[in-house]
Amino acid sequence: MKHFPNSLRAATPVDGHALARQMAEFALAERSASQRDMAAHLSAPPPAPVETLTAIYFQTVATANAGWQR
């Protein structure tokens, strides 16, 4: 299991993107691990692409960092 920082704070947008990507990959891995039952897997909607989740999480990280405008 990966460990994340206790905060969404990131020094730069590049660091924020890396954190968002890590969060997205973790979310997808958790979903895959929870769908061991084939019936549940077949009835579940397909997961969002990692790029989509990264964009959503990056927006959250950017907001937490006030858009890196200080």
mmCIF file of the N, C-alpha and C atoms, coordinates in Angstrom:
data_MODEL
# 
_entry.id   MODEL 
# 
loop_
_atom_site.group_PDB 
_atom_site.id 
_atom_site.type_symbol 
_atom_site.label_atom_id 
_atom_site.label_alt_id 
_atom_site.label_comp_id 
_atom_site.label_asym_id 
_atom_site.label_entity_id 
_atom_site.label_seq_id 
_atom_site.pdbx_PDB_ins_code 
_atom_site.Cartn_x 
_atom_site.Cartn_y 
_atom_site.Cartn_z 
_atom_site.occupancy 
_atom_site.B_iso_or_equiv 
_atom_site.pdbx_formal_charge 
_atom_site.auth_seq_id 
_atom_site.auth_comp_id 
_atom_site.auth_asym_id 
_atom_site.auth_atom_id 
_atom_site.pdbx_PDB_model_num 
ATOM 1   N N  . MET A 1 1  ? 0.841   -1.184  0.000   1.00 0.00 ? 1  MET A N  1 
ATOM 2   C CA . MET A 1 1  ? 0.000   0.000   0.000   1.00 0.00 ? 1  MET A CA 1 
ATOM 3   C C  . MET A 1 1  ? 0.882   1.242   0.000   1.00 0.00 ? 1  MET A C  1 
ATOM 4   N N  . LYS A 1 2  ? 0.565   2.183   -0.854  1.00 0.00 ? 2  LYS A N  1 
ATOM 5   C CA . LYS A 1 2  ? 1.331   3.411   -0.948  1.00 0.00 ? 2  LYS A CA 1 
ATOM 6   C C  . LYS A 1 2  ? 0.950   4.354   0.188   1.00 0.00 ? 2  LYS A C  1 
ATOM 7   N N  . HIS A 1 3  ? 1.915   5.164   0.576   1.00 0.00 ? 3  HIS A N  1 
ATOM 8   C CA . HIS A 1 3  ? 1.667   6.152   1.606   1.00 0.00 ? 3  HIS A CA 1 
ATOM 9   C C  . HIS A 1 3  ? 1.678   7.532   0.973   1.00 0.00 ? 3  HIS A C  1 
ATOM 10  N N  . PHE A 1 4  ? 0.712   8.339   1.322   1.00 0.00 ? 4  PHE A N  1 
ATOM 11  C CA . PHE A 1 4  ? 0.604   9.684   0.797   1.00 0.00 ? 4  PHE A CA 1 
ATOM 12  C C  . PHE A 1 4  ? 0.968   10.694  1.860   1.00 0.00 ? 4  PHE A C  1 
ATOM 13  N N  . PRO A 1 5  ? 1.348   11.883  1.443   1.00 0.00 ? 5  PRO A N  1 
ATOM 14  C CA . PRO A 1 5  ? 1.591   12.942  2.417   1.00 0.00 ? 5  PRO A CA 1 
ATOM 15  C C  . PRO A 1 5  ? 0.305   13.242  3.191   1.00 0.00 ? 5  PRO A C  1 
ATOM 16  N N  . ASN A 1 6  ? 0.458   13.876  4.332   1.00 0.00 ? 6  ASN A N  1 
ATOM 17  C CA . ASN A 1 6  ? -0.709  14.226  5.143   1.00 0.00 ? 6  ASN A CA 1 
ATOM 18  C C  . ASN A 1 6  ? -1.423  15.459  4.623   1.00 0.00 ? 6  ASN A C  1 
ATOM 19  N N  . SER A 1 7  ? -0.964  16.005  3.531   1.00 0.00 ? 7  SER A N  1 
ATOM 20  C CA . SER A 1 7  ? -1.503  17.247  3.012   1.00 0.00 ? 7  SER A CA 1 
ATOM 21  C C  . SER A 1 7  ? -1.512  17.218  1.483   1.00 0.00 ? 7  SER A C  1 
ATOM 22  N N  . LEU A 1 8  ? -2.342  18.050  0.906   1.00 0.00 ? 8  LEU A N  1 
ATOM 23  C CA . LEU A 1 8  ? -2.337  18.215  -0.553  1.00 0.00 ? 8  LEU A CA 1 
ATOM 24  C C  . LEU A 1 8  ? -1.407  19.346  -0.977  1.00 0.00 ? 8  LEU A C  1 
ATOM 25  N N  . ARG A 1 9  ? -0.694  19.915  -0.042  1.00 0.00 ? 9  ARG A N  1 
ATOM 26  C CA . ARG A 1 9  ? 0.230   20.997  -0.349  1.00 0.00 ? 9  ARG A CA 1 
ATOM 27  C C  . ARG A 1 9  ? 1.376   20.473  -1.208  1.00 0.00 ? 9  ARG A C  1 
ATOM 28  N N  . ALA A 1 10 ? 1.722   21.225  -2.221  1.00 0.00 ? 10 ALA A N  1 
ATOM 29  C CA . ALA A 1 10 ? 2.827   20.884  -3.114  1.00 0.00 ? 10 ALA A CA 1 
ATOM 30  C C  . ALA A 1 10 ? 3.579   22.170  -3.429  1.00 0.00 ? 10 ALA A C  1 
ATOM 31  N N  . ALA A 1 11 ? 4.879   22.089  -3.543  1.00 0.00 ? 11 ALA A N  1 
ATOM 32  C CA . ALA A 1 11 ? 5.708   23.276  -3.757  1.00 0.00 ? 11 ALA A CA 1 
ATOM 33  C C  . ALA A 1 11 ? 5.513   23.894  -5.136  1.00 0.00 ? 11 ALA A C  1 
ATOM 34  N N  . THR A 1 12 ? 5.277   23.061  -6.138  1.00 0.00 ? 12 THR A N  1 
ATOM 35  C CA . THR A 1 12 ? 5.166   23.552  -7.511  1.00 0.00 ? 12 THR A CA 1 
ATOM 36  C C  . THR A 1 12 ? 4.035   22.822  -8.226  1.00 0.00 ? 12 THR A C  1 
ATOM 37  N N  . PRO A 1 13 ? 3.575   23.373  -9.352  1.00 0.00 ? 13 PRO A N  1 
ATOM 38  C CA . PRO A 1 13 ? 2.582   22.647  -10.133 1.00 0.00 ? 13 PRO A CA 1 
ATOM 39  C C  . PRO A 1 13 ? 3.063   21.263  -10.583 1.00 0.00 ? 13 PRO A C  1 
ATOM 40  N N  . VAL A 1 14 ? 4.344   21.115  -10.863 1.00 0.00 ? 14 VAL A N  1 
ATOM 41  C CA . VAL A 1 14 ? 4.883   19.812  -11.268 1.00 0.00 ? 14 VAL A CA 1 
ATOM 42  C C  . VAL A 1 14 ? 4.743   18.818  -10.117 1.00 0.00 ? 14 VAL A C  1 
ATOM 43  N N  . ASP A 1 15 ? 5.075   19.259  -8.893  1.00 0.00 ? 15 ASP A N  1 
ATOM 44  C CA . ASP A 1 15 ? 4.903   18.396  -7.725  1.00 0.00 ? 15 ASP A CA 1 
ATOM 45  C C  . ASP A 1 15 ? 3.424   18.073  -7.506  1.00 0.00 ? 15 ASP A C  1 
ATOM 46  N N  . GLY A 1 16 ? 2.573   19.056  -7.752  1.00 0.00 ? 16 GLY A N  1 
ATOM 47  C CA . GLY A 1 16 ? 1.126   18.838  -7.614  1.00 0.00 ? 16 GLY A CA 1 
ATOM 48  C C  . GLY A 1 16 ? 0.607   17.819  -8.609  1.00 0.00 ? 16 GLY A C  1 
ATOM 49  N N  . HIS A 1 17 ? 1.121   17.882  -9.833  1.00 0.00 ? 17 HIS A N  1 
ATOM 50  C CA . HIS A 1 17 ? 0.705   16.912  -10.844 1.00 0.00 ? 17 HIS A CA 1 
ATOM 51  C C  . HIS A 1 17 ? 1.167   15.514  -10.459 1.00 0.00 ? 17 HIS A C  1 
ATOM 52  N N  . ALA A 1 18 ? 2.383   15.405  -9.945  1.00 0.00 ? 18 ALA A N  1 
ATOM 53  C CA . ALA A 1 18 ? 2.893   14.099  -9.518  1.00 0.00 ? 18 ALA A CA 1 
ATOM 54  C C  . ALA A 1 18 ? 2.027   13.527  -8.400  1.00 0.00 ? 18 ALA A C  1 
ATOM 55  N N  . LEU A 1 19 ? 1.626   14.360  -7.465  1.00 0.00 ? 19 LEU A N  1 
ATOM 56  C CA . LEU A 1 19 ? 0.754   13.917  -6.379  1.00 0.00 ? 19 LEU A CA 1 
ATOM 57  C C  . LEU A 1 19 ? -0.604  13.488  -6.925  1.00 0.00 ? 19 LEU A C  1 
ATOM 58  N N  . ALA A 1 20 ? -1.161  14.260  -7.849  1.00 0.00 ? 20 ALA A N  1 
ATOM 59  C CA . ALA A 1 20 ? -2.455  13.917  -8.452  1.00 0.00 ? 20 ALA A CA 1 
ATOM 60  C C  . ALA A 1 20 ? -2.378  12.591  -9.195  1.00 0.00 ? 20 ALA A C  1 
ATOM 61  N N  . ARG A 1 21 ? -1.311  12.368  -9.926  1.00 0.00 ? 21 ARG A N  1 
ATOM 62  C CA . ARG A 1 21 ? -1.131  11.116  -10.667 1.00 0.00 ? 21 ARG A CA 1 
ATOM 63  C C  . ARG A 1 21 ? -1.036  9.931   -9.700  1.00 0.00 ? 21 ARG A C  1 
ATOM 64  N N  . GLN A 1 22 ? -0.303  10.118  -8.611  1.00 0.00 ? 22 GLN A N  1 
ATOM 65  C CA . GLN A 1 22 ? -0.169  9.071   -7.608  1.00 0.00 ? 22 GLN A CA 1 
ATOM 66  C C  . GLN A 1 22 ? -1.532  8.746   -6.995  1.00 0.00 ? 22 GLN A C  1 
ATOM 67  N N  . MET A 1 23 ? -2.329  9.761   -6.713  1.00 0.00 ? 23 MET A N  1 
ATOM 68  C CA . MET A 1 23 ? -3.659  9.551   -6.151  1.00 0.00 ? 23 MET A CA 1 
ATOM 69  C C  . MET A 1 23 ? -4.560  8.799   -7.131  1.00 0.00 ? 23 MET A C  1 
ATOM 70  N N  . ALA A 1 24 ? -4.483  9.161   -8.418  1.00 0.00 ? 24 ALA A N  1 
ATOM 71  C CA . ALA A 1 24 ? -5.305  8.505   -9.430  1.00 0.00 ? 24 ALA A CA 1 
ATOM 72  C C  . ALA A 1 24 ? -4.925  7.037   -9.580  1.00 0.00 ? 24 ALA A C  1 
ATOM 73  N N  . GLU A 1 25 ? -3.644  6.754   -9.625  1.00 0.00 ? 25 GLU A N  1 
ATOM 74  C CA . GLU A 1 25 ? -3.196  5.368   -9.755  1.00 0.00 ? 25 GLU A CA 1 
ATOM 75  C C  . GLU A 1 25 ? -3.609  4.544   -8.532  1.00 0.00 ? 25 GLU A C  1 
ATOM 76  N N  . PHE A 1 26 ? -3.543  5.138   -7.352  1.00 0.00 ? 26 PHE A N  1 
ATOM 77  C CA . PHE A 1 26 ? -3.964  4.452   -6.139  1.00 0.00 ? 26 PHE A CA 1 
ATOM 78  C C  . PHE A 1 26 ? -5.459  4.144   -6.193  1.00 0.00 ? 26 PHE A C  1 
ATOM 79  N N  . ALA A 1 27 ? -6.260  5.116   -6.627  1.00 0.00 ? 27 ALA A N  1 
ATOM 80  C CA . ALA A 1 27 ? -7.708  4.904   -6.702  1.00 0.00 ? 27 ALA A CA 1 
ATOM 81  C C  . ALA A 1 27 ? -8.048  3.769   -7.667  1.00 0.00 ? 27 ALA A C  1 
ATOM 82  N N  . LEU A 1 28 ? -7.379  3.724   -8.806  1.00 0.00 ? 28 LEU A N  1 
ATOM 83  C CA . LEU A 1 28 ? -7.643  2.659   -9.775  1.00 0.00 ? 28 LEU A CA 1 
ATOM 84  C C  . LEU A 1 28 ? -7.191  1.301   -9.244  1.00 0.00 ? 28 LEU A C  1 
ATOM 85  N N  . ALA A 1 29 ? -6.073  1.267   -8.549  1.00 0.00 ? 29 ALA A N  1 
ATOM 86  C CA . ALA A 1 29 ? -5.587  0.008   -7.985  1.00 0.00 ? 29 ALA A CA 1 
ATOM 87  C C  . ALA A 1 29 ? -6.544  -0.506  -6.914  1.00 0.00 ? 29 ALA A C  1 
ATOM 88  N N  . GLU A 1 30 ? -7.069  0.395   -6.092  1.00 0.00 ? 30 GLU A N  1 
ATOM 89  C CA . GLU A 1 30 ? -8.012  0.000   -5.052  1.00 0.00 ? 30 GLU A CA 1 
ATOM 90  C C  . GLU A 1 30 ? -9.297  -0.545  -5.672  1.00 0.00 ? 30 GLU A C  1 
ATOM 91  N N  . ARG A 1 31 ? -9.744  0.070   -6.735  1.00 0.00 ? 31 ARG A N  1 
ATOM 92  C CA . ARG A 1 31 ? -10.961 -0.403  -7.394  1.00 0.00 ? 31 ARG A CA 1 
ATOM 93  C C  . ARG A 1 31 ? -10.741 -1.797  -7.970  1.00 0.00 ? 31 ARG A C  1 
ATOM 94  N N  . SER A 1 32 ? -9.604  -2.015  -8.595  1.00 0.00 ? 32 SER A N  1 
ATOM 95  C CA . SER A 1 32 ? -9.312  -3.327  -9.174  1.00 0.00 ? 32 SER A CA 1 
ATOM 96  C C  . SER A 1 32 ? -9.246  -4.395  -8.091  1.00 0.00 ? 32 SER A C  1 
ATOM 97  N N  . ALA A 1 33 ? -8.617  -4.057  -6.977  1.00 0.00 ? 33 ALA A N  1 
ATOM 98  C CA . ALA A 1 33 ? -8.493  -5.015  -5.883  1.00 0.00 ? 33 ALA A CA 1 
ATOM 99  C C  . ALA A 1 33 ? -9.849  -5.353  -5.272  1.00 0.00 ? 33 ALA A C  1 
ATOM 100 N N  . SER A 1 34 ? -10.770 -4.408  -5.304  1.00 0.00 ? 34 SER A N  1 
ATOM 101 C CA . SER A 1 34 ? -12.077 -4.635  -4.683  1.00 0.00 ? 34 SER A CA 1 
ATOM 102 C C  . SER A 1 34 ? -13.030 -5.403  -5.606  1.00 0.00 ? 34 SER A C  1 
ATOM 103 N N  . GLN A 1 35 ? -12.659 -5.600  -6.857  1.00 0.00 ? 35 GLN A N  1 
ATOM 104 C CA . GLN A 1 35 ? -13.537 -6.270  -7.810  1.00 0.00 ? 35 GLN A CA 1 
ATOM 105 C C  . GLN A 1 35 ? -13.045 -7.677  -8.128  1.00 0.00 ? 35 GLN A C  1 
ATOM 106 N N  . ARG A 1 36 ? -12.726 -8.428  -7.126  1.00 0.00 ? 36 ARG A N  1 
ATOM 107 C CA . ARG A 1 36 ? -12.241 -9.797  -7.352  1.00 0.00 ? 36 ARG A CA 1 
ATOM 108 C C  . ARG A 1 36 ? -13.362 -10.709 -7.839  1.00 0.00 ? 36 ARG A C  1 
ATOM 109 N N  . ASP A 1 37 ? -14.565 -10.413 -7.461  1.00 0.00 ? 37 ASP A N  1 
ATOM 110 C CA . ASP A 1 37 ? -15.713 -11.216 -7.858  1.00 0.00 ? 37 ASP A CA 1 
ATOM 111 C C  . ASP A 1 37 ? -16.076 -10.875 -9.307  1.00 0.00 ? 37 ASP A C  1 
ATOM 112 N N  . MET A 1 38 ? -16.063 -11.860 -10.183 1.00 0.00 ? 38 MET A N  1 
ATOM 113 C CA . MET A 1 38 ? -16.329 -11.613 -11.605 1.00 0.00 ? 38 MET A CA 1 
ATOM 114 C C  . MET A 1 38 ? -17.708 -11.010 -11.842 1.00 0.00 ? 38 MET A C  1 
ATOM 115 N N  . ALA A 1 39 ? -18.716 -11.436 -11.113 1.00 0.00 ? 39 ALA A N  1 
ATOM 116 C CA . ALA A 1 39 ? -20.057 -10.870 -11.291 1.00 0.00 ? 39 ALA A CA 1 
ATOM 117 C C  . ALA A 1 39 ? -20.063 -9.392  -10.963 1.00 0.00 ? 39 ALA A C  1 
ATOM 118 N N  . ALA A 1 40 ? -19.381 -9.011  -9.895  1.00 0.00 ? 40 ALA A N  1 
ATOM 119 C CA . ALA A 1 40 ? -19.313 -7.594  -9.538  1.00 0.00 ? 40 ALA A CA 1 
ATOM 120 C C  . ALA A 1 40 ? -18.547 -6.826  -10.607 1.00 0.00 ? 40 ALA A C  1 
ATOM 121 N N  . HIS A 1 41 ? -17.506 -7.443  -11.123 1.00 0.00 ? 41 HIS A N  1 
ATOM 122 C CA . HIS A 1 41 ? -16.706 -6.789  -12.155 1.00 0.00 ? 41 HIS A CA 1 
ATOM 123 C C  . HIS A 1 41 ? -17.527 -6.551  -13.419 1.00 0.00 ? 41 HIS A C  1 
ATOM 124 N N  . LEU A 1 42 ? -18.315 -7.520  -13.815 1.00 0.00 ? 42 LEU A N  1 
ATOM 125 C CA . LEU A 1 42 ? -19.099 -7.382  -15.043 1.00 0.00 ? 42 LEU A CA 1 
ATOM 126 C C  . LEU A 1 42 ? -20.225 -6.370  -14.905 1.00 0.00 ? 42 LEU A C  1 
ATOM 127 N N  . SER A 1 43 ? -20.771 -6.220  -13.706 1.00 0.00 ? 43 SER A N  1 
ATOM 128 C CA . SER A 1 43 ? -21.876 -5.286  -13.531 1.00 0.00 ? 43 SER A CA 1 
ATOM 129 C C  . SER A 1 43 ? -21.411 -3.872  -13.212 1.00 0.00 ? 43 SER A C  1 
ATOM 130 N N  . ALA A 1 44 ? -20.141 -3.699  -12.901 1.00 0.00 ? 44 ALA A N  1 
ATOM 131 C CA . ALA A 1 44 ? -19.618 -2.378  -12.553 1.00 0.00 ? 44 ALA A CA 1 
ATOM 132 C C  . ALA A 1 44 ? -19.303 -1.588  -13.820 1.00 0.00 ? 44 ALA A C  1 
ATOM 133 N N  . PRO A 1 45 ? -19.480 -0.276  -13.755 1.00 0.00 ? 45 PRO A N  1 
ATOM 134 C CA . PRO A 1 45 ? -19.097 0.536   -14.922 1.00 0.00 ? 45 PRO A CA 1 
ATOM 135 C C  . PRO A 1 45 ? -17.582 0.504   -15.093 1.00 0.00 ? 45 PRO A C  1 
ATOM 136 N N  . PRO A 1 46 ? -17.102 0.711   -16.291 1.00 0.00 ? 46 PRO A N  1 
ATOM 137 C CA . PRO A 1 46 ? -15.646 0.689   -16.497 1.00 0.00 ? 46 PRO A CA 1 
ATOM 138 C C  . PRO A 1 46 ? -14.990 1.834   -15.734 1.00 0.00 ? 46 PRO A C  1 
ATOM 139 N N  . PRO A 1 47 ? -13.765 1.636   -15.281 1.00 0.00 ? 47 PRO A N  1 
ATOM 140 C CA . PRO A 1 47 ? -13.083 2.714   -14.549 1.00 0.00 ? 47 PRO A CA 1 
ATOM 141 C C  . PRO A 1 47 ? -12.732 3.876   -15.483 1.00 0.00 ? 47 PRO A C  1 
ATOM 142 N N  . ALA A 1 48 ? -12.660 5.042   -14.910 1.00 0.00 ? 48 ALA A N  1 
ATOM 143 C CA . ALA A 1 48 ? -12.246 6.213   -15.685 1.00 0.00 ? 48 ALA A CA 1 
ATOM 144 C C  . ALA A 1 48 ? -10.767 6.063   -16.026 1.00 0.00 ? 48 ALA A C  1 
ATOM 145 N N  . PRO A 1 49 ? -10.356 6.560   -17.175 1.00 0.00 ? 49 PRO A N  1 
ATOM 146 C CA . PRO A 1 49 ? -8.935  6.484   -17.518 1.00 0.00 ? 49 PRO A CA 1 
ATOM 147 C C  . PRO A 1 49 ? -8.101  7.241   -16.486 1.00 0.00 ? 49 PRO A C  1 
ATOM 148 N N  . VAL A 1 50 ? -6.870  6.798   -16.280 1.00 0.00 ? 50 VAL A N  1 
ATOM 149 C CA . VAL A 1 50 ? -6.007  7.427   -15.285 1.00 0.00 ? 50 VAL A CA 1 
ATOM 150 C C  . VAL A 1 50 ? -5.797  8.906   -15.598 1.00 0.00 ? 50 VAL A C  1 
ATOM 151 N N  . GLU A 1 51 ? -5.803  9.282   -16.869 1.00 0.00 ? 51 GLU A N  1 
ATOM 152 C CA . GLU A 1 51 ? -5.624  10.684  -17.239 1.00 0.00 ? 51 GLU A CA 1 
ATOM 153 C C  . GLU A 1 51 ? -6.781  11.534  -16.727 1.00 0.00 ? 51 GLU A C  1 
ATOM 154 N N  . THR A 1 52 ? -8.003  11.003  -16.808 1.00 0.00 ? 52 THR A N  1 
ATOM 155 C CA . THR A 1 52 ? -9.179  11.727  -16.327 1.00 0.00 ? 52 THR A CA 1 
ATOM 156 C C  . THR A 1 52 ? -9.112  11.901  -14.820 1.00 0.00 ? 52 THR A C  1 
ATOM 157 N N  . LEU A 1 53 ? -8.782  10.839  -14.111 1.00 0.00 ? 53 LEU A N  1 
ATOM 158 C CA . LEU A 1 53 ? -8.673  10.939  -12.658 1.00 0.00 ? 53 LEU A CA 1 
ATOM 159 C C  . LEU A 1 53 ? -7.538  11.872  -12.255 1.00 0.00 ? 53 LEU A C  1 
ATOM 160 N N  . THR A 1 54 ? -6.428  11.840  -12.986 1.00 0.00 ? 54 THR A N  1 
ATOM 161 C CA . THR A 1 54 ? -5.318  12.738  -12.683 1.00 0.00 ? 54 THR A CA 1 
ATOM 162 C C  . THR A 1 54 ? -5.762  14.185  -12.819 1.00 0.00 ? 54 THR A C  1 
ATOM 163 N N  . ALA A 1 55 ? -6.511  14.501  -13.868 1.00 0.00 ? 55 ALA A N  1 
ATOM 164 C CA . ALA A 1 55 ? -6.991  15.866  -14.065 1.00 0.00 ? 55 ALA A CA 1 
ATOM 165 C C  . ALA A 1 55 ? -7.908  16.312  -12.929 1.00 0.00 ? 55 ALA A C  1 
ATOM 166 N N  . ILE A 1 56 ? -8.792  15.428  -12.509 1.00 0.00 ? 56 ILE A N  1 
ATOM 167 C CA . ILE A 1 56 ? -9.709  15.766  -11.418 1.00 0.00 ? 56 ILE A CA 1 
ATOM 168 C C  . ILE A 1 56 ? -8.925  15.988  -10.124 1.00 0.00 ? 56 ILE A C  1 
ATOM 169 N N  . TYR A 1 57 ? -8.014  15.080  -9.810  1.00 0.00 ? 57 TYR A N  1 
ATOM 170 C CA . TYR A 1 57 ? -7.224  15.230  -8.588  1.00 0.00 ? 57 TYR A CA 1 
ATOM 171 C C  . TYR A 1 57 ? -6.298  16.443  -8.669  1.00 0.00 ? 57 TYR A C  1 
ATOM 172 N N  . PHE A 1 58 ? -5.755  16.747  -9.857  1.00 0.00 ? 58 PHE A N  1 
ATOM 173 C CA . PHE A 1 58 ? -4.886  17.917  -9.997  1.00 0.00 ? 58 PHE A CA 1 
ATOM 174 C C  . PHE A 1 58 ? -5.658  19.185  -9.697  1.00 0.00 ? 58 PHE A C  1 
ATOM 175 N N  . GLN A 1 59 ? -6.913  19.254  -10.114 1.00 0.00 ? 59 GLN A N  1 
ATOM 176 C CA . GLN A 1 59 ? -7.740  20.420  -9.815  1.00 0.00 ? 59 GLN A CA 1 
ATOM 177 C C  . GLN A 1 59 ? -7.887  20.583  -8.297  1.00 0.00 ? 59 GLN A C  1 
ATOM 178 N N  . THR A 1 60 ? -8.073  19.491  -7.591  1.00 0.00 ? 60 THR A N  1 
ATOM 179 C CA . THR A 1 60 ? -8.177  19.523  -6.139  1.00 0.00 ? 60 THR A CA 1 
ATOM 180 C C  . THR A 1 60 ? -6.869  19.977  -5.503  1.00 0.00 ? 60 THR A C  1 
ATOM 181 N N  . VAL A 1 61 ? -5.747  19.415  -5.974  1.00 0.00 ? 61 VAL A N  1 
ATOM 182 C CA . VAL A 1 61 ? -4.441  19.793  -5.434  1.00 0.00 ? 61 VAL A CA 1 
ATOM 183 C C  . VAL A 1 61 ? -4.162  21.275  -5.724  1.00 0.00 ? 61 VAL A C  1 
ATOM 184 N N  . ALA A 1 62 ? -4.470  21.730  -6.924  1.00 0.00 ? 62 ALA A N  1 
ATOM 185 C CA . ALA A 1 62 ? -4.242  23.133  -7.273  1.00 0.00 ? 62 ALA A CA 1 
ATOM 186 C C  . ALA A 1 62 ? -5.071  24.060  -6.393  1.00 0.00 ? 62 ALA A C  1 
ATOM 187 N N  . THR A 1 63 ? -6.303  23.687  -6.117  1.00 0.00 ? 63 THR A N  1 
ATOM 188 C CA . THR A 1 63 ? -7.149  24.490  -5.242  1.00 0.00 ? 63 THR A CA 1 
ATOM 189 C C  . THR A 1 63 ? -6.560  24.551  -3.838  1.00 0.00 ? 63 THR A C  1 
ATOM 190 N N  . ALA A 1 64 ? -6.081  23.428  -3.341  1.00 0.00 ? 64 ALA A N  1 
ATOM 191 C CA . ALA A 1 64 ? -5.465  23.389  -2.013  1.00 0.00 ? 64 ALA A CA 1 
ATOM 192 C C  . ALA A 1 64 ? -4.209  24.253  -1.956  1.00 0.00 ? 64 ALA A C  1 
ATOM 193 N N  . ASN A 1 65 ? -3.588  24.472  -3.084  1.00 0.00 ? 65 ASN A N  1 
ATOM 194 C CA . ASN A 1 65 ? -2.375  25.278  -3.146  1.00 0.00 ? 65 ASN A CA 1 
ATOM 195 C C  . ASN A 1 65 ? -2.640  26.668  -3.704  1.00 0.00 ? 65 ASN A C  1 
ATOM 196 N N  . ALA A 1 66 ? -3.903  27.070  -3.713  1.00 0.00 ? 66 ALA A N  1 
ATOM 197 C CA . ALA A 1 66 ? -4.312  28.392  -4.216  1.00 0.00 ? 66 ALA A CA 1 
ATOM 198 C C  . ALA A 1 66 ? -3.737  28.676  -5.608  1.00 0.00 ? 66 ALA A C  1 
ATOM 199 N N  . GLY A 1 67 ? -3.708  27.642  -6.413  1.00 0.00 ? 67 GLY A N  1 
ATOM 200 C CA . GLY A 1 67 ? -3.235  27.792  -7.791  1.00 0.00 ? 67 GLY A CA 1 
ATOM 201 C C  . GLY A 1 67 ? -1.774  28.187  -7.901  1.00 0.00 ? 67 GLY A C  1 
ATOM 202 N N  . TRP A 1 68 ? -0.994  28.023  -6.837  1.00 0.00 ? 68 TRP A N  1 
ATOM 203 C CA . TRP A 1 68 ? 0.401   28.371  -6.761  1.00 0.00 ? 68 TRP A CA 1 
ATOM 204 C C  . TRP A 1 68 ? 0.645   29.857  -7.040  1.00 0.00 ? 68 TRP A C  1 
ATOM 205 N N  . GLN A 1 69 ? -0.369  30.674  -6.758  1.00 0.00 ? 69 GLN A N  1 
ATOM 206 C CA . GLN A 1 69 ? -0.227  32.115  -6.914  1.00 0.00 ? 69 GLN A CA 1 
ATOM 207 C C  . GLN A 1 69 ? -0.092  32.757  -5.546  1.00 0.00 ? 69 GLN A C  1 
ATOM 208 N N  . ARG A 1 70 ? 1.099   33.090  -5.169  1.00 0.00 ? 70 ARG A N  1 
ATOM 209 C CA . ARG A 1 70 ? 1.343   33.750  -3.864  1.00 0.00 ? 70 ARG A CA 1 
ATOM 210 C C  . ARG A 1 70 ? 2.153   34.985  -4.080  1.00 0.00 ? 70 ARG A C  1 
# 
